[in-house]
Amino acid sequence: MATNQQTPRPVRVPAPVVAAVLLVIAAGLLRSPAVAAAVGGTAGAIAAIIGLILYGGVAYGLWRGWRAAQIFAALGGGVSVLTGLTAGGDGSLLGALAGGAVAVLVLVPESARRWFDR
């Protein structure tokens, strides 16, 4: 009888996932004030808080090894790359690089793939 032998899930958070979590947190902290300033007023403050909650949720999910957070981080990183390369302005290239790094960090390394493997 053949059994499905899976490698055990790591006990510690892998280094690529830690790096991705830190990039997601940094992006949330840098983008939320920009959103608040762009929208302005109470709506801007609410938009910034919602953005912080979303970024925090993705970072927490990455830390916990949730597959949905991996997918959101990869898709968000891809969108950051596309918008960063097509939109001009300050920080667009840096945002594209950070978004691409998050996508690569959660998808490519074997340790990260094992972390999200359930």
Buried (B, 14 or more C-beta within 10 A) or exposed (E): EEEEEEEEEEEEBBEBBBBBBEBBBEBBEBBBEBBBEEBEEEEBBEBBEEBBEBBBBBBBBBBEBBEEBBBBBBEBBBEBBEEBBEEEEEEBEEBBBBBBBBBBBBBEBEEBBBBBEE
